[in-house]
Amino acid sequence: MSCLLIHGGFFSESDQSHDTKIAKQNALKEIAKKSFEFLKNNSAEETVVFAVSLLEDDELFNAGTGSQIQSDGKIRMSASLMNGKTQKFSGVINIENVRHPIEVAQILMKEDDRVLGGNGAKKYATENGFEDFSTEIPQRRKEYQEKLKNGGKGTVGCVALDKDGNLAAATSTGGKGFELAGRISDSATVAGNYANSFCAVSCTGVGEDIVSNATAAKIVTRVTDGMTIKNAFEKTFSELAEIDGFAGAIGVDKNGNMFHQESYPKMVFASFDGERMTVFE
């Protein structure tokens, strides 16, 4: 049974309009449908990259185009990919001026050195045909200039189970906005993005909290050790609550059981298995 979940970070009712909420629901539905159609004839790894690249292209979400601007006025993005079957993880950290960080992470899968940061990541992207691309939009520049934090906890991600029973997870972020230059998020670590042959998980929220809790890796490990995906999520989020952590996560296990949880409202997400579409409310 093929299925997938996607997330688009958190929705803050205090600083985003009802119209924006509807727009995000519609965008997630459309991306989930397109990604499921892609999943029918492609692997879980290929599909999570496809889905995340669509999310990176949508200015509603904080990844790729529309990424947040850091305290020094620059945009630095991070993304990672993990294949549950091969157990390979690849990622880019604080990469600048590329349209799809997740696609750079995908190309890195073939390398021995599979996680690159900063200038090295950008140099590798250029050498592999990725053109310079500014992901800044006027809204983000305005927010930066006015020192506003519009949500500040945005990330996008996808987990998928393909027709052959393989799992994969992909996550991409444009940062939390106005962070110290050089700050590293959870998105290109196994705390924020992890998969094996039993379960795949992608996280969003405050990167420091997710890393402290090792959220994605914990959930996947617990499912591997025999917990149901529901119990694995609930146990891990109970530990996150002990540090008042701010996070959300999506996951799918090898049997097609999908689950999501958040520590605070409201993570935006959509799931689809070809028949049932579920979208955040």
C-alpha positions as CSV (number, residue, x, y, z in Angstrom):
1,M,0.0,0.0,0.0
2,S,1.6,3.3,-1.1
3,C,1.0,6.4,0.9
4,L,2.6,9.7,1.9
5,L,2.4,12.6,4.3
6,I,3.7,16.1,3.8
7,H,4.1,19.0,6.1
8,G,4.6,22.7,5.7
9,G,5.8,23.9,9.1
10,F,3.6,25.6,11.7
11,F,0.6,27.9,11.2
12,S,0.4,30.7,13.7
13,E,-3.1,32.1,14.0
14,S,-1.8,35.3,15.5
15,D,0.1,36.5,12.5
16,Q,-1.5,34.7,9.5
17,S,-4.9,35.4,8.0
18,H,-7.7,33.0,7.4
19,D,-7.1,33.4,3.7
20,T,-3.5,32.2,4.2
21,K,-4.8,29.2,6.1
22,I,-7.1,28.3,3.2
23,A,-4.3,28.8,0.7
24,K,-2.0,26.5,2.7
25,Q,-4.7,23.8,2.9
26,N,-5.3,24.0,-0.8
27,A,-1.6,24.0,-1.6
28,L,-0.9,20.9,0.5
29,K,-3.8,19.0,-1.0
30,E,-2.6,19.8,-4.5
31,I,1.0,18.8,-3.7
32,A,-0.1,15.6,-1.9
33,K,-2.1,14.6,-5.0
34,K,0.7,15.3,-7.4
35,S,3.2,13.5,-5.2
36,F,1.0,10.5,-4.9
37,E,0.6,10.3,-8.7
38,F,4.4,10.5,-8.9
39,L,4.7,7.8,-6.2
40,K,2.8,5.3,-8.3
41,N,5.7,4.9,-10.8
42,N,8.6,6.0,-8.7
43,S,10.5,5.1,-5.5
44,A,9.9,6.5,-2.0
45,E,13.2,8.3,-2.2
46,E,12.4,9.9,-5.6
47,T,8.9,10.8,-4.3
48,V,9.9,12.6,-1.1
49,V,12.4,14.7,-3.2
50,F,9.7,15.5,-5.7
51,A,7.2,16.5,-3.0
52,V,9.7,18.6,-1.1
53,S,10.8,20.4,-4.3
54,L,7.2,21.4,-4.9
55,L,7.0,22.7,-1.4
56,E,10.3,24.6,-1.9
57,D,8.7,26.3,-4.9
58,D,5.7,27.5,-3.0
59,E,6.1,30.9,-1.4
60,L,3.6,30.0,1.3
61,F,6.2,27.8,3.0
62,N,9.5,28.6,4.5
63,A,11.9,26.5,2.4
64,G,13.5,27.2,-1.0
65,T,11.6,30.2,-2.4
66,G,10.2,32.2,0.5
67,S,13.0,31.2,3.0
68,Q,13.6,33.4,6.0
69,I,16.4,35.9,6.2
70,Q,19.1,35.5,8.8
71,S,20.4,38.3,11.1
72,D,23.1,39.3,8.6
73,G,20.6,39.8,5.8
74,K,21.4,36.5,4.0
75,I,19.3,33.4,3.3
76,R,20.8,30.1,4.2
77,M,18.9,26.9,3.7
78,S,19.3,23.3,4.9
79,A,17.8,20.0,3.6
80,S,18.3,16.3,3.9
81,L,17.2,13.0,2.5
82,M,17.2,9.5,4.0
83,N,16.5,6.2,2.2
84,G,15.1,3.7,4.6
85,K,16.2,0.7,2.5
86,T,19.9,1.7,1.9
87,Q,20.2,3.5,5.3
88,K,22.0,6.3,3.5
89,F,21.6,9.9,4.6
90,S,22.6,13.0,2.7
91,G,22.2,16.7,3.2
92,V,23.2,20.3,2.8
93,I,23.6,22.8,5.6
94,N,23.4,26.6,5.2
95,I,23.5,26.5,1.4
96,E,22.9,29.8,-0.4
97,N,21.4,30.7,-3.8
98,V,20.0,27.4,-5.0
99,R,16.3,26.9,-5.9
100,H,16.0,23.3,-4.6
101,P,18.3,22.4,-1.7
102,I,16.6,19.0,-1.5
103,E,17.8,18.2,-5.0
104,V,21.4,19.0,-4.1
105,A,20.9,16.6,-1.1
106,Q,19.6,14.0,-3.6
107,I,22.7,14.3,-5.9
108,L,24.9,13.9,-2.8
109,M,23.5,10.4,-2.3
110,K,26.1,9.1,-4.8
111,E,29.1,10.5,-2.9
112,D,31.1,9.1,-0.1
113,D,30.9,12.5,1.6
114,R,27.2,13.0,1.8
115,V,26.7,16.0,4.1
116,L,28.1,19.4,2.9
117,G,27.8,22.8,4.4
118,G,28.2,26.5,3.4
119,N,30.5,27.3,0.6
120,G,31.4,23.7,0.0
121,A,27.7,22.8,-0.5
122,K,27.3,25.7,-2.9
123,K,30.5,24.9,-4.8
124,Y,29.3,21.3,-5.2
125,A,25.9,22.4,-6.4
126,T,27.4,24.7,-9.0
127,E,29.7,21.9,-10.2
128,N,26.7,19.7,-10.6
129,G,24.7,22.1,-12.8
130,F,22.6,23.9,-10.2
131,E,22.3,27.5,-11.3
132,D,22.4,30.6,-9.1
133,F,18.9,31.3,-7.9
134,S,17.7,33.9,-5.4
135,T,15.1,32.5,-3.0
136,E,14.3,35.9,-1.5
137,I,10.7,37.3,-1.8
138,P,9.7,40.9,-1.0
139,Q,7.7,39.7,2.0
140,R,10.7,38.2,3.7
141,R,12.8,41.3,3.0
142,K,10.1,43.5,4.6
143,E,9.8,41.2,7.6
144,Y,13.6,41.3,8.0
145,Q,13.7,45.1,7.8
146,E,10.9,45.5,10.3
147,K,12.4,42.9,12.6
148,L,9.3,40.8,12.5
149,K,9.2,37.1,13.2
150,N,6.5,35.6,11.0
151,G,6.0,32.3,12.7
152,G,9.7,31.5,12.8
153,K,9.3,27.7,12.9
154,G,8.9,26.8,9.3
155,T,10.1,23.7,7.6
156,V,8.7,21.4,4.9
157,G,9.0,17.7,4.6
158,C,7.6,14.4,3.2
159,V,7.6,10.8,4.2
160,A,6.6,8.1,1.8
161,L,6.0,4.3,1.5
162,D,6.3,3.0,-2.1
163,K,4.6,0.0,-3.8
164,D,7.7,-2.1,-3.0
165,G,7.5,-1.4,0.7
166,N,10.4,1.0,0.8
167,L,10.4,4.1,3.0
168,A,12.1,7.5,2.7
169,A,12.0,10.9,4.4
170,A,13.0,14.4,3.1
171,T,13.1,17.7,4.9
172,S,14.0,21.2,3.9
173,T,14.0,24.5,5.7
174,G,14.7,28.2,5.2
175,G,15.5,28.7,8.9
176,K,13.7,30.4,11.7
177,G,14.4,33.9,10.6
178,F,16.9,36.5,12.1
179,E,19.0,33.7,13.6
180,L,22.7,34.1,14.1
181,A,24.7,33.6,10.9
182,G,25.9,30.0,10.8
183,R,23.2,28.6,13.0
184,I,22.5,25.0,12.1
185,S,18.9,23.6,12.2
186,D,17.7,20.1,12.8
187,S,16.6,19.6,9.2
188,A,19.9,18.2,7.9
189,T,20.4,15.9,10.9
190,V,18.9,12.6,12.0
191,A,17.0,14.4,14.7
192,G,14.9,16.1,12.2
193,N,14.9,13.6,9.3
194,Y,15.3,9.8,9.7
195,A,14.2,6.6,8.0
196,N,14.9,2.9,8.0
197,S,13.0,-0.2,6.8
198,F,10.5,0.1,9.6
199,C,9.6,3.8,9.7
200,A,10.2,7.3,8.2
201,V,9.8,10.6,10.1
202,S,10.2,14.3,9.2
203,C,10.1,17.1,11.8
204,T,9.4,20.8,11.9
205,G,9.6,23.3,14.8
206,V,12.4,24.7,16.8
207,G,15.5,23.0,15.7
208,E,17.3,23.2,19.0
209,D,14.4,21.4,20.7
210,I,14.2,18.7,18.1
211,V,18.0,18.1,18.3
212,S,17.9,18.0,22.1
213,N,15.1,15.4,21.9
214,A,16.5,13.5,18.9
215,T,12.9,13.4,17.8
216,A,12.9,11.7,14.4
217,A,15.6,9.1,15.3
218,K,13.8,8.3,18.6
219,I,10.5,7.6,16.9
220,V,12.0,5.5,14.2
221,T,14.1,3.5,16.7
222,R,11.1,2.8,18.9
223,V,9.0,1.6,16.0
224,T,12.0,-0.6,15.0
225,D,12.0,-2.1,18.5
226,G,8.4,-3.1,18.3
227,M,6.3,0.0,19.4
228,T,3.4,1.0,17.3
229,I,3.9,4.2,15.4
230,K,1.3,5.9,17.6
231,N,2.9,4.9,20.9
232,A,6.4,5.8,19.5
233,F,5.2,9.3,18.7
234,E,3.4,9.7,22.0
235,K,6.4,8.5,24.1
236,T,8.8,10.8,22.2
237,F,6.5,13.8,22.5
238,S,6.0,13.2,26.2
239,E,9.8,13.5,26.6
240,L,9.8,16.6,24.4
241,A,7.2,18.1,26.8
242,E,9.7,17.8,29.6
243,I,11.8,20.4,28.0
244,D,8.8,22.4,26.8
245,G,9.9,21.6,23.3
246,F,8.2,23.1,20.2
247,A,7.9,20.6,17.4
248,G,5.7,18.7,15.1
249,A,6.4,15.5,13.1
250,I,4.9,13.2,10.4
251,G,5.6,9.6,10.1
252,V,4.7,6.4,8.2
253,D,5.6,2.8,9.1
254,K,6.3,-0.2,6.8
255,N,2.7,-1.3,7.0
256,G,1.3,2.0,5.8
257,N,0.2,3.3,9.2
258,M,0.5,7.1,9.1
259,F,0.7,9.4,12.2
260,H,1.4,13.0,13.0
261,Q,1.8,14.9,16.3
262,E,2.6,18.4,17.5
263,S,3.6,19.8,20.8
264,Y,1.8,23.1,20.1
265,P,-0.8,24.1,17.6
266,K,-0.7,24.1,14.7
267,M,1.4,22.0,12.2
268,V,0.2,22.2,8.7
269,F,0.1,18.8,7.0
270,A,-1.6,16.6,4.5
271,S,-1.7,12.8,4.0
272,F,-2.9,10.8,1.0
273,D,-3.1,7.1,0.2
274,G,-4.9,7.3,-3.1
275,E,-8.4,7.3,-1.5
276,R,-8.4,9.3,1.7
277,M,-7.0,12.9,1.9
278,T,-6.5,14.4,5.4
279,V,-5.5,18.0,5.8
280,F,-4.9,20.1,8.9
281,E,-7.9,22.1,10.1
